[in-house]
Amino acid sequence: MENWHPQHYQAVGHSQGISPDVLAAAMQTAKVILRVNPRLQPVLTLRHLAYLTDCDYGYLRAVIGRGIENPYRVFTIHKRPGPSGNARFRTICAPDSQLLKVQRWLVTNILNHATAAVHSTSKAFAPGCTLMKAAEAHCGARWLIKVDVQNFFESVSEIAAYRAFRNLGYQALVSFELARLCTRLGHNTPRRGHAQWLRKKAGVAYKISKYNHSMGRIGHLPQGAPTSPMLANLAMRAADAEFDNLARIDGMTYTRYADDLVFSTCDSGFTRDKASAIVGSVYRILGKYGFSPNVAKTEIVPPRARKIVLGLLVDEPSPRLPREFKEKMRMHLYYLKKDGIGPARHASKRGFISVAGMRNVLYGLAAFATQVEPTYGSSLRQDLDAIPWPT
């Protein structure tokens, strides 16, 4: 965390012959930001950001002007198979080293201190928020309604990112520049050709000519950038407030964990018709804020049906690991220990790129299990430690 020292800033400004009026304006700008949260790091200009992050100013200008063809390495990773069993993939956009350094600085010095601006129903991407807490809120519910947001990060535009920085007190130009540093254009797909993703005044040029992009398109949050999760939370604040109000009207509980929206109730008088009406209202609110539901993943779970939230059973007072999770881990351990198979052949058979990759996944699952069921998770870790992993 950087510390803002106004005296030091003024002293350096005076030594460099900066006009007292300019320094006074800078101090006033910093005060506006610090009034929002004294832990926020003021960023007064793009050159100031370049100094704070030890990054090349010309590089930042080029990224903001979309002059660098693609400062992200784009690749896909496997997702869990869909209901039909078809292979699915998630597109990851990893920023290059310079941009990654800047984005990490923004997370550490700005976005991590913006948690007060996130709605209380959001249970991900902030200190103290865990998947367990999101699931706990729905333990013992009679009815569950689950809605998934389609292309969550990619649905948050640079305009929403700009507004997030503006709401934190940053000046308009700086907010625009920060939003551009946290977004990318991506491919010009039919969806990106919709009016929502085009500048409303495409013929009007920005005063800084290098910030004009010939296509007139609007960027979106890339999945894989460290700034995307918190900016998505900030962009969802108004929608979360409406979902929370919708839930309260019917005596329900609402939480959001990233792109997973969950509503629950213990009301014995609740009906499927009410649930369907709420789903329709949720769809309308999502559309209002530029999001789309993944209709195929919407679920209405009635009484007596098994209730799973974020992969955890919530039919008892505290979340539990489902049977499928334990069976999957038992299967992995069986083949990892079996003569003639072992880690190398099992990793290949299960589609892992490397043994190390599989090992990291399994230890990650064991760590997750420890959070939910400590005794089981501990025994799982011991079993993995006993595997003869290749060097």
Disulfide bonds with the S-S distance in Angstrom:
none
